[in-house]
Amino acid sequence: MNTQKNRSQPGIPIPTRQQLAQLGLGGLAYVRPVVVDGQSAFAIFGADGQQIGLAPDRALADAAIVQHEMVPVSVH
């Protein structure tokens, strides 16, 4: 088992962070709790980290993602 983390195979390019984010752009979105004007809300972000929406609760945030033909993903 290879325990070195950033070891590349010859001839296999390693994608940049931006390239990885572009893979899910337009198809994946994640939700993060935020506070807006003292109120709890849930911000919706695209794969590139740009905020694309805001909802008053998690269920509505997930529903908005699905309604826009995207897949909600969990980010830890």
N, CA, C and O atoms as a CHARMM CRD file, in Angstrom:
* protein
*
  304
    1    1 MET  N      0.84500  -1.18400   0.00000 PROA 1      0.00000
    2    1 MET  CA     0.00000   0.00000   0.00000 PROA 1      0.00000
    3    1 MET  C      0.88600   1.24100   0.00000 PROA 1      0.00000
    4    1 MET  O      1.85900   1.31400   0.75100 PROA 1      0.00000
    5    2 ASN  N      0.55900   2.18600  -0.81700 PROA 2      0.00000
    6    2 ASN  CA     1.31400   3.43000  -0.91000 PROA 2      0.00000
    7    2 ASN  C      0.81100   4.40400   0.14600 PROA 2      0.00000
    8    2 ASN  O     -0.36300   4.77400   0.14000 PROA 2      0.00000
    9    3 THR  N      1.68600   4.81700   1.04600 PROA 3      0.00000
   10    3 THR  CA     1.26200   5.72900   2.10900 PROA 3      0.00000
   11    3 THR  C      1.65300   7.17300   1.84900 PROA 3      0.00000
   12    3 THR  O      1.29900   8.05500   2.63200 PROA 3      0.00000
   13    4 GLN  N      2.36700   7.43300   0.77600 PROA 4      0.00000
   14    4 GLN  CA     2.71200   8.81500   0.45000 PROA 4      0.00000
   15    4 GLN  C      1.51600   9.47500  -0.21200 PROA 4      0.00000
   16    4 GLN  O      0.95500   8.94800  -1.17200 PROA 4      0.00000
   17    5 LYS  N      1.13100  10.63400   0.31000 PROA 5      0.00000
   18    5 LYS  CA    -0.10300  11.27100  -0.16000 PROA 5      0.00000
   19    5 LYS  C     -0.01700  11.86100  -1.56200 PROA 5      0.00000
   20    5 LYS  O     -0.82700  11.47400  -2.40500 PROA 5      0.00000
   21    6 ASN  N      0.85800  12.72100  -1.85700 PROA 6      0.00000
   22    6 ASN  CA     0.85600  13.44400  -3.12900 PROA 6      0.00000
   23    6 ASN  C      1.77600  12.81000  -4.16800 PROA 6      0.00000
   24    6 ASN  O      2.38300  13.51800  -4.97200 PROA 6      0.00000
   25    7 ARG  N      1.87900  11.53200  -4.15600 PROA 7      0.00000
   26    7 ARG  CA     2.74300  10.84200  -5.09900 PROA 7      0.00000
   27    7 ARG  C      1.98000  10.62100  -6.39800 PROA 7      0.00000
   28    7 ARG  O      0.88300  10.06200  -6.38600 PROA 7      0.00000
   29    8 SER  N      2.54300  11.04900  -7.50000 PROA 8      0.00000
   30    8 SER  CA     1.85000  10.89700  -8.77900 PROA 8      0.00000
   31    8 SER  C      2.43400   9.72400  -9.55300 PROA 8      0.00000
   32    8 SER  O      3.59200   9.34700  -9.37100 PROA 8      0.00000
   33    9 GLN  N      1.61200   9.16600 -10.41300 PROA 9      0.00000
   34    9 GLN  CA     2.03700   8.10000 -11.30200 PROA 9      0.00000
   35    9 GLN  C      2.59800   8.75800 -12.55800 PROA 9      0.00000
   36    9 GLN  O      2.08100   9.78600 -12.99500 PROA 9      0.00000
   37   10 PRO  N      3.63700   8.18900 -13.14100 PROA 10     0.00000
   38   10 PRO  CA     4.17100   8.76200 -14.38300 PROA 10     0.00000
   39   10 PRO  C      3.09100   8.80500 -15.46400 PROA 10     0.00000
   40   10 PRO  O      2.39300   7.81900 -15.69700 PROA 10     0.00000
   41   11 GLY  N      2.96800   9.94000 -16.10700 PROA 11     0.00000
   42   11 GLY  CA     2.01500  10.09500 -17.19400 PROA 11     0.00000
   43   11 GLY  C      0.58800  10.38900 -16.77300 PROA 11     0.00000
   44   11 GLY  O     -0.26800  10.59600 -17.63400 PROA 11     0.00000
   45   12 ILE  N      0.30000  10.41400 -15.47400 PROA 12     0.00000
   46   12 ILE  CA    -1.05300  10.71400 -14.99900 PROA 12     0.00000
   47   12 ILE  C     -1.04900  12.11000 -14.38600 PROA 12     0.00000
   48   12 ILE  O     -0.47500  12.31000 -13.31500 PROA 12     0.00000
   49   13 PRO  N     -1.68500  13.08200 -15.05200 PROA 13     0.00000
   50   13 PRO  CA    -1.68500  14.44600 -14.51400 PROA 13     0.00000
   51   13 PRO  C     -2.55200  14.55700 -13.25900 PROA 13     0.00000
   52   13 PRO  O     -3.57300  13.88000 -13.13800 PROA 13     0.00000
   53   14 ILE  N     -2.14000  15.40500 -12.34100 PROA 14     0.00000
   54   14 ILE  CA    -2.90700  15.66100 -11.12900 PROA 14     0.00000
   55   14 ILE  C     -3.72700  16.92200 -11.35800 PROA 14     0.00000
   56   14 ILE  O     -3.16100  17.98300 -11.62300 PROA 14     0.00000
   57   15 PRO  N     -5.06700  16.82600 -11.25900 PROA 15     0.00000
   58   15 PRO  CA    -5.89600  18.01800 -11.49800 PROA 15     0.00000
   59   15 PRO  C     -5.72200  19.05100 -10.38900 PROA 15     0.00000
   60   15 PRO  O     -5.46300  18.71400  -9.23400 PROA 15     0.00000
   61   16 THR  N     -5.87100  20.30800 -10.76700 PROA 16     0.00000
   62   16 THR  CA    -5.81100  21.39100  -9.78800 PROA 16     0.00000
   63   16 THR  C     -7.14000  21.46600  -9.04900 PROA 16     0.00000
   64   16 THR  O     -8.12000  20.84100  -9.45500 PROA 16     0.00000
   65   17 ARG  N     -7.16800  22.23100  -7.96700 PROA 17     0.00000
   66   17 ARG  CA    -8.41600  22.44500  -7.22900 PROA 17     0.00000
   67   17 ARG  C     -9.49500  23.03000  -8.13300 PROA 17     0.00000
   68   17 ARG  O    -10.65300  22.61400  -8.08600 PROA 17     0.00000
   69   18 GLN  N     -9.10600  23.98600  -8.94600 PROA 18     0.00000
   70   18 GLN  CA   -10.07100  24.62700  -9.83800 PROA 18     0.00000
   71   18 GLN  C    -10.62200  23.62600 -10.85800 PROA 18     0.00000
   72   18 GLN  O    -11.81500  23.64600 -11.16100 PROA 18     0.00000
   73   19 GLN  N     -9.77300  22.76500 -11.37900 PROA 19     0.00000
   74   19 GLN  CA   -10.23900  21.76000 -12.33400 PROA 19     0.00000
   75   19 GLN  C    -11.21400  20.78300 -11.67600 PROA 19     0.00000
   76   19 GLN  O    -12.20600  20.38800 -12.28700 PROA 19     0.00000
   77   20 LEU  N    -10.93500  20.39800 -10.44200 PROA 20     0.00000
   78   20 LEU  CA   -11.84800  19.50900  -9.72700 PROA 20     0.00000
   79   20 LEU  C    -13.19300  20.18500  -9.48800 PROA 20     0.00000
   80   20 LEU  O    -14.24000  19.55700  -9.64100 PROA 20     0.00000
   81   21 ALA  N    -13.17000  21.46700  -9.11200 PROA 21     0.00000
   82   21 ALA  CA   -14.41300  22.20500  -8.88000 PROA 21     0.00000
   83   21 ALA  C    -15.23000  22.30700 -10.16300 PROA 21     0.00000
   84   21 ALA  O    -16.45900  22.24700 -10.12200 PROA 21     0.00000
   85   22 GLN  N    -14.56400  22.46000 -11.28900 PROA 22     0.00000
   86   22 GLN  CA   -15.26200  22.58000 -12.57300 PROA 22     0.00000
   87   22 GLN  C    -15.99700  21.29000 -12.94000 PROA 22     0.00000
   88   22 GLN  O    -16.97800  21.33100 -13.68200 PROA 22     0.00000
   89   23 LEU  N    -15.53400  20.14900 -12.42800 PROA 23     0.00000
   90   23 LEU  CA   -16.18100  18.87500 -12.74200 PROA 23     0.00000
   91   23 LEU  C    -17.64400  18.85900 -12.31900 PROA 23     0.00000
   92   23 LEU  O    -18.49800  18.34200 -13.03900 PROA 23     0.00000
   93   24 GLY  N    -17.93000  19.42400 -11.15100 PROA 24     0.00000
   94   24 GLY  CA   -19.29800  19.39700 -10.64800 PROA 24     0.00000
   95   24 GLY  C    -20.09600  20.64600 -10.92900 PROA 24     0.00000
   96   24 GLY  O    -21.26800  20.72500 -10.56100 PROA 24     0.00000
   97   25 LEU  N    -19.48700  21.62600 -11.57400 PROA 25     0.00000
   98   25 LEU  CA   -20.16300  22.89500 -11.81100 PROA 25     0.00000
   99   25 LEU  C    -21.42800  22.68900 -12.63000 PROA 25     0.00000
  100   25 LEU  O    -21.40400  22.06400 -13.69100 PROA 25     0.00000
  101   26 GLY  N    -22.51800  23.21700 -12.12900 PROA 26     0.00000
  102   26 GLY  CA   -23.79100  23.07900 -12.81500 PROA 26     0.00000
  103   26 GLY  C    -24.52200  21.78600 -12.50500 PROA 26     0.00000
  104   26 GLY  O    -25.66400  21.60200 -12.92600 PROA 26     0.00000
  105   27 GLY  N    -23.87100  20.88100 -11.76800 PROA 27     0.00000
  106   27 GLY  CA   -24.50900  19.61200 -11.47100 PROA 27     0.00000
  107   27 GLY  C    -24.55400  19.26900 -10.00000 PROA 27     0.00000
  108   27 GLY  O    -25.39000  18.47600  -9.56600 PROA 27     0.00000
  109   28 LEU  N    -23.65200  19.86800  -9.22400 PROA 28     0.00000
  110   28 LEU  CA   -23.56900  19.58600  -7.79500 PROA 28     0.00000
  111   28 LEU  C    -23.69700  20.87400  -7.00100 PROA 28     0.00000
  112   28 LEU  O    -23.26400  21.93500  -7.45000 PROA 28     0.00000
  113   29 ALA  N    -24.29400  20.77600  -5.81800 PROA 29     0.00000
  114   29 ALA  CA   -24.38100  21.92900  -4.92100 PROA 29     0.00000
  115   29 ALA  C    -24.33900  21.42700  -3.48500 PROA 29     0.00000
  116   29 ALA  O    -24.78500  20.31900  -3.18900 PROA 29     0.00000
  117   30 TYR  N    -23.80300  22.25000  -2.60400 PROA 30     0.00000
  118   30 TYR  CA   -23.78900  21.89600  -1.18600 PROA 30     0.00000
  119   30 TYR  C    -24.40300  23.01600  -0.37000 PROA 30     0.00000
  120   30 TYR  O    -24.48500  24.15900  -0.82100 PROA 30     0.00000
  121   31 VAL  N    -24.83500  22.67400   0.84100 PROA 31     0.00000
  122   31 VAL  CA   -25.55100  23.59900   1.72000 PROA 31     0.00000
  123   31 VAL  C    -24.74400  23.79100   2.99400 PROA 31     0.00000
  124   31 VAL  O    -24.16400  22.84700   3.53000 PROA 31     0.00000
  125   32 ARG  N    -24.72000  25.02800   3.46700 PROA 32     0.00000
  126   32 ARG  CA   -24.01300  25.34300   4.71100 PROA 32     0.00000
  127   32 ARG  C    -24.87000  26.29000   5.53500 PROA 32     0.00000
  128   32 ARG  O    -25.42100  27.25000   4.99800 PROA 32     0.00000
  129   33 PRO  N    -24.99000  26.02900   6.84900 PROA 33     0.00000
  130   33 PRO  CA   -25.75800  26.95700   7.68900 PROA 33     0.00000
  131   33 PRO  C    -25.04100  28.30100   7.79800 PROA 33     0.00000
  132   33 PRO  O    -23.81700  28.35400   7.91800 PROA 33     0.00000
  133   34 VAL  N    -25.81200  29.38200   7.75500 PROA 34     0.00000
  134   34 VAL  CA   -25.27200  30.74000   7.86900 PROA 34     0.00000
  135   34 VAL  C    -26.21900  31.57200   8.73000 PROA 34     0.00000
  136   34 VAL  O    -27.33500  31.14800   9.03100 PROA 34     0.00000
  137   35 VAL  N    -25.76400  32.74800   9.11800 PROA 35     0.00000
  138   35 VAL  CA   -26.60900  33.71000   9.83000 PROA 35     0.00000
  139   35 VAL  C    -26.67300  34.96800   8.97700 PROA 35     0.00000
  140   35 VAL  O    -25.64200  35.53700   8.61700 PROA 35     0.00000
  141   36 VAL  N    -27.89700  35.40100   8.65400 PROA 36     0.00000
  142   36 VAL  CA   -28.11500  36.59000   7.83600 PROA 36     0.00000
  143   36 VAL  C    -29.02300  37.53000   8.61600 PROA 36     0.00000
  144   36 VAL  O    -30.15200  37.17700   8.95500 PROA 36     0.00000
  145   37 ASP  N    -28.52800  38.71700   8.89600 PROA 37     0.00000
  146   37 ASP  CA   -29.29400  39.70600   9.66500 PROA 37     0.00000
  147   37 ASP  C    -29.82300  39.11800  10.97700 PROA 37     0.00000
  148   37 ASP  O    -30.95900  39.37900  11.37200 PROA 37     0.00000
  149   38 GLY  N    -28.99700  38.33400  11.63400 PROA 38     0.00000
  150   38 GLY  CA   -29.36400  37.74300  12.91500 PROA 38     0.00000
  151   38 GLY  C    -30.26700  36.52500  12.83200 PROA 38     0.00000
  152   38 GLY  O    -30.65200  35.97700  13.86500 PROA 38     0.00000
  153   39 GLN  N    -30.61300  36.09200  11.63100 PROA 39     0.00000
  154   39 GLN  CA   -31.50400  34.94300  11.42900 PROA 39     0.00000
  155   39 GLN  C    -30.71800  33.76100  10.84900 PROA 39     0.00000
  156   39 GLN  O    -29.87000  33.93800   9.97500 PROA 39     0.00000
  157   40 SER  N    -31.00700  32.56600  11.34300 PROA 40     0.00000
  158   40 SER  CA   -30.38900  31.36200  10.78700 PROA 40     0.00000
  159   40 SER  C    -30.96800  31.08500   9.40600 PROA 40     0.00000
  160   40 SER  O    -32.16500  31.25600   9.17700 PROA 40     0.00000
  161   41 ALA  N    -30.11800  30.66200   8.50300 PROA 41     0.00000
  162   41 ALA  CA   -30.53600  30.32400   7.14500 PROA 41     0.00000
  163   41 ALA  C    -29.56800  29.27600   6.60700 PROA 41     0.00000
  164   41 ALA  O    -28.63100  28.87100   7.29500 PROA 41     0.00000
  165   42 PHE  N    -29.80000  28.84800   5.38300 PROA 42     0.00000
  166   42 PHE  CA   -28.93600  27.85900   4.74700 PROA 42     0.00000
  167   42 PHE  C    -28.52900  28.37700   3.37600 PROA 42     0.00000
  168   42 PHE  O    -29.36800  28.57500   2.49700 PROA 42     0.00000
  169   43 ALA  N    -27.22800  28.59300   3.21000 PROA 43     0.00000
  170   43 ALA  CA   -26.70000  29.07700   1.94100 PROA 43     0.00000
  171   43 ALA  C    -26.42100  27.88500   1.03200 PROA 43     0.00000
  172   43 ALA  O    -25.97100  26.83200   1.48300 PROA 43     0.00000
  173   44 ILE  N    -26.69300  28.07000  -0.24000 PROA 44     0.00000
  174   44 ILE  CA   -26.46300  27.03800  -1.25100 PROA 44     0.00000
  175   44 ILE  C    -25.26400  27.47200  -2.08500 PROA 44     0.00000
  176   44 ILE  O    -25.20600  28.60400  -2.56500 PROA 44     0.00000
  177   45 PHE  N    -24.30900  26.56000  -2.25100 PROA 45     0.00000
  178   45 PHE  CA   -23.08300  26.85400  -2.97500 PROA 45     0.00000
  179   45 PHE  C    -22.89800  25.88400  -4.13000 PROA 45     0.00000
  180   45 PHE  O    -23.23000  24.70300  -4.02500 PROA 45     0.00000
  181   46 GLY  N    -22.36300  26.39800  -5.24100 PROA 46     0.00000
  182   46 GLY  CA   -22.01100  25.55100  -6.36900 PROA 46     0.00000
  183   46 GLY  C    -20.70700  24.82600  -6.08900 PROA 46     0.00000
  184   46 GLY  O    -20.04500  25.09000  -5.08500 PROA 46     0.00000
  185   47 ALA  N    -20.34100  23.91900  -6.97100 PROA 47     0.00000
  186   47 ALA  CA   -19.12800  23.12500  -6.80000 PROA 47     0.00000
  187   47 ALA  C    -17.87400  23.98500  -6.70900 PROA 47     0.00000
  188   47 ALA  O    -16.87500  23.56700  -6.12200 PROA 47     0.00000
  189   48 ASP  N    -17.92000  25.17900  -7.28400 PROA 48     0.00000
  190   48 ASP  CA   -16.76000  26.06800  -7.25000 PROA 48     0.00000
  191   48 ASP  C    -16.70000  26.92200  -5.99100 PROA 48     0.00000
  192   48 ASP  O    -15.78400  27.73100  -5.83800 PROA 48     0.00000
  193   49 GLY  N    -17.67500  26.75200  -5.07700 PROA 49     0.00000
  194   49 GLY  CA   -17.68300  27.51000  -3.82800 PROA 49     0.00000
  195   49 GLY  C    -18.43400  28.82200  -3.88800 PROA 49     0.00000
  196   49 GLY  O    -18.53700  29.51300  -2.87400 PROA 49     0.00000
  197   50 GLN  N    -18.96000  29.18500  -5.04200 PROA 50     0.00000
  198   50 GLN  CA   -19.71000  30.43500  -5.18000 PROA 50     0.00000
  199   50 GLN  C    -21.12700  30.24200  -4.65900 PROA 50     0.00000
  200   50 GLN  O    -21.79400  29.26500  -5.00100 PROA 50     0.00000
  201   51 GLN  N    -21.58600  31.18300  -3.82400 PROA 51     0.00000
  202   51 GLN  CA   -22.95100  31.09200  -3.30900 PROA 51     0.00000
  203   51 GLN  C    -23.93300  31.33400  -4.44100 PROA 51     0.00000
  204   51 GLN  O    -23.82300  32.30600  -5.18800 PROA 51     0.00000
  205   52 ILE  N    -24.91000  30.41400  -4.55300 PROA 52     0.00000
  206   52 ILE  CA   -25.89200  30.52300  -5.62900 PROA 52     0.00000
  207   52 ILE  C    -27.32000  30.61600  -5.11300 PROA 52     0.00000
  208   52 ILE  O    -28.25300  30.74700  -5.90500 PROA 52     0.00000
  209   53 GLY  N    -27.50500  30.54900  -3.79800 PROA 53     0.00000
  210   53 GLY  CA   -28.85600  30.64600  -3.26200 PROA 53     0.00000
  211   53 GLY  C    -28.86900  30.70700  -1.75400 PROA 53     0.00000
  212   53 GLY  O    -27.83900  30.55200  -1.09800 PROA 53     0.00000
  213   54 LEU  N    -30.06700  30.93800  -1.21000 PROA 54     0.00000
  214   54 LEU  CA   -30.26300  31.04100   0.23400 PROA 54     0.00000
  215   54 LEU  C    -31.67100  30.54100   0.53600 PROA 54     0.00000
  216   54 LEU  O    -32.61900  30.85600  -0.18300 PROA 54     0.00000
  217   55 ALA  N    -31.80100  29.75800   1.60700 PROA 55     0.00000
  218   55 ALA  CA   -33.11100  29.22200   1.98900 PROA 55     0.00000
  219   55 ALA  C    -33.27600  29.32400   3.49900 PROA 55     0.00000
  220   55 ALA  O    -32.28600  29.32600   4.23200 PROA 55     0.00000
  221   56 PRO  N    -34.52600  29.40800   3.97400 PROA 56     0.00000
  222   56 PRO  CA   -34.75500  29.53900   5.41300 PROA 56     0.00000
  223   56 PRO  C    -34.51700  28.25100   6.19500 PROA 56     0.00000
  224   56 PRO  O    -34.29000  28.29600   7.40400 PROA 56     0.00000
  225   57 ASP  N    -34.56700  27.08300   5.50700 PROA 57     0.00000
  226   57 ASP  CA   -34.28100  25.83000   6.21400 PROA 57     0.00000
  227   57 ASP  C    -33.61200  24.83400   5.26900 PROA 57     0.00000
  228   57 ASP  O    -33.59900  25.02000   4.05200 PROA 57     0.00000
  229   58 ARG  N    -33.06200  23.78300   5.85200 PROA 58     0.00000
  230   58 ARG  CA   -32.28600  22.80400   5.08300 PROA 58     0.00000
  231   58 ARG  C    -33.14500  22.08200   4.04200 PROA 58     0.00000
  232   58 ARG  O    -32.70500  21.86000   2.91400 PROA 58     0.00000
  233   59 ALA  N    -34.36100  21.72100   4.42100 PROA 59     0.00000
  234   59 ALA  CA   -35.23400  20.99600   3.49200 PROA 59     0.00000
  235   59 ALA  C    -35.52300  21.82500   2.24200 PROA 59     0.00000
  236   59 ALA  O    -35.51500  21.29900   1.13000 PROA 59     0.00000
  237   60 LEU  N    -35.77800  23.11700   2.42600 PROA 60     0.00000
  238   60 LEU  CA   -36.03200  23.98400   1.26500 PROA 60     0.00000
  239   60 LEU  C    -34.76800  24.18400   0.43700 PROA 60     0.00000
  240   60 LEU  O    -34.84000  24.28400  -0.78700 PROA 60     0.00000
  241   61 ALA  N    -33.61900  24.24300   1.08900 PROA 61     0.00000
  242   61 ALA  CA   -32.35700  24.37100   0.35600 PROA 61     0.00000
  243   61 ALA  C    -32.14500  23.14800  -0.53500 PROA 61     0.00000
  244   61 ALA  O    -31.81200  23.28100  -1.71300 PROA 61     0.00000
  245   62 ASP  N    -32.34000  21.95300   0.03400 PROA 62     0.00000
  246   62 ASP  CA   -32.18700  20.73300  -0.75600 PROA 62     0.00000
  247   62 ASP  C    -33.22000  20.67200  -1.88200 PROA 62     0.00000
  248   62 ASP  O    -32.89800  20.26400  -2.99800 PROA 62     0.00000
  249   63 ALA  N    -34.45500  21.07600  -1.59400 PROA 63     0.00000
  250   63 ALA  CA   -35.50500  21.07300  -2.61800 PROA 63     0.00000
  251   63 ALA  C    -35.16300  22.02800  -3.76300 PROA 63     0.00000
  252   63 ALA  O    -35.40400  21.71500  -4.92800 PROA 63     0.00000
  253   64 ALA  N    -34.60400  23.18900  -3.43100 PROA 64     0.00000
  254   64 ALA  CA   -34.22200  24.15600  -4.46700 PROA 64     0.00000
  255   64 ALA  C    -33.12200  23.58700  -5.35700 PROA 64     0.00000
  256   64 ALA  O    -33.13200  23.78300  -6.57200 PROA 64     0.00000
  257   65 ILE  N    -32.18400  22.88700  -4.74900 PROA 65     0.00000
  258   65 ILE  CA   -31.10100  22.27200  -5.52500 PROA 65     0.00000
  259   65 ILE  C    -31.67800  21.26200  -6.51500 PROA 65     0.00000
  260   65 ILE  O    -31.34200  21.28100  -7.69900 PROA 65     0.00000
  261   66 VAL  N    -32.54100  20.38800  -6.02800 PROA 66     0.00000
  262   66 VAL  CA   -33.14800  19.35600  -6.87800 PROA 66     0.00000
  263   66 VAL  C    -34.02800  19.99100  -7.95300 PROA 66     0.00000
  264   66 VAL  O    -34.03200  19.53800  -9.09800 PROA 66     0.00000
  265   67 GLN  N    -34.77300  21.03800  -7.59000 PROA 67     0.00000
  266   67 GLN  CA   -35.64600  21.71700  -8.55200 PROA 67     0.00000
  267   67 GLN  C    -34.84200  22.29600  -9.71300 PROA 67     0.00000
  268   67 GLN  O    -35.34200  22.39500 -10.83300 PROA 67     0.00000
  269   68 HSD  N    -33.60800  22.67300  -9.44300 PROA 68     0.00000
  270   68 HSD  CA   -32.75200  23.22600 -10.49300 PROA 68     0.00000
  271   68 HSD  C    -31.88500  22.15000 -11.14300 PROA 68     0.00000
  272   68 HSD  O    -30.84300  22.43800 -11.73100 PROA 68     0.00000
  273   69 GLU  N    -32.34500  20.89500 -11.02200 PROA 69     0.00000
  274   69 GLU  CA   -31.70700  19.75200 -11.67400 PROA 69     0.00000
  275   69 GLU  C    -30.24900  19.58000 -11.27700 PROA 69     0.00000
  276   69 GLU  O    -29.40000  19.22600 -12.09600 PROA 69     0.00000
  277   70 MET  N    -29.97700  19.83900  -9.99900 PROA 70     0.00000
  278   70 MET  CA   -28.64600  19.62100  -9.45300 PROA 70     0.00000
  279   70 MET  C    -28.75000  18.54700  -8.37300 PROA 70     0.00000
  280   70 MET  O    -29.84700  18.18100  -7.95100 PROA 70     0.00000
  281   71 VAL  N    -27.61100  18.05300  -7.93700 PROA 71     0.00000
  282   71 VAL  CA   -27.56400  17.02200  -6.90800 PROA 71     0.00000
  283   71 VAL  C    -26.98300  17.62100  -5.63700 PROA 71     0.00000
  284   71 VAL  O    -25.87200  18.15000  -5.65900 PROA 71     0.00000
  285   72 PRO  N    -27.72500  17.54700  -4.51300 PROA 72     0.00000
  286   72 PRO  CA   -27.15700  18.03100  -3.25000 PROA 72     0.00000
  287   72 PRO  C    -26.11700  17.03800  -2.73700 PROA 72     0.00000
  288   72 PRO  O    -26.35700  15.83100  -2.71300 PROA 72     0.00000
  289   73 VAL  N    -24.97200  17.55500  -2.33000 PROA 73     0.00000
  290   73 VAL  CA   -23.91400  16.70300  -1.78700 PROA 73     0.00000
  291   73 VAL  C    -23.55800  17.16500  -0.38900 PROA 73     0.00000
  292   73 VAL  O    -23.74800  18.32900  -0.03700 PROA 73     0.00000
  293   74 SER  N    -23.04300  16.24500   0.39700 PROA 74     0.00000
  294   74 SER  CA   -22.63600  16.55200   1.76200 PROA 74     0.00000
  295   74 SER  C    -21.14100  16.83500   1.78200 PROA 74     0.00000
  296   74 SER  O    -20.34800  16.07300   1.22900 PROA 74     0.00000
  297   75 VAL  N    -20.76900  17.92100   2.41400 PROA 75     0.00000
  298   75 VAL  CA   -19.36300  18.29700   2.52600 PROA 75     0.00000
  299   75 VAL  C    -19.01900  18.35900   4.00000 PROA 75     0.00000
  300   75 VAL  O    -19.69700  19.03500   4.77500 PROA 75     0.00000
  301   76 HSD  N    -17.97100  17.65800   4.38500 PROA 76     0.00000
  302   76 HSD  CA   -17.58900  17.63600   5.80100 PROA 76     0.00000
  303   76 HSD  C    -16.27600  18.32700   6.00100 PROA 76     0.00000
  304   76 HSD  O    -15.78900  18.41000   7.12900 PROA 76     0.00000
